[in-house]
Amino acid sequence: MERPQEIPLELVLGLREDMAELRVTVAGLASEMADLRQEFRTDFRRLDDRIFQLMLLQIGTLATALAGLVTAIVS
C-alpha cells in the first residue's frame, strides 16, 4: 500500500486563511442579499400602493361617467 503524502504546513495554513476569507466573503454576500430582499419588498409595497391608488382613481372616474350617463338618460 502507498503511504499518503504529507501536506506541507504552509499549504495547510494558507488553505485555512483562504477558507477564513471565503467565509467572510460569503457572510458579506448573505448580508447584501438580505438587504436586497428587503429593498425589493419595500419597492413592491410601494408599487402595490400606487396601483391601488390608480385603481381607486379609475373607479372614481367610472362612477362619474356612469352618473353622467344616468343623468343624461333620465333627463
C-alpha positions, 0 to 999 in steps of 0.5 A: 500500500502507498503511504499518503503524502504529507501536506506541507504546513504552509499549504495547510495554513494558507488553505485555512486563511483562504477558507477564513476569507471565503467565509467572510466573503460569503457572510458579506454576500448573505448580508447584501442579499438580505438587504436586497430582499428587503429593498425589493419588498419595500419597492413592491409595497410601494408599487402595490400602493400606487396601483391601488391608488390608480385603481381607486382613481379609475373607479372614481372616474367610472362612477362619474361617467356612469352618473353622467350617463344616468343623468343624461338618460333620465333627463 
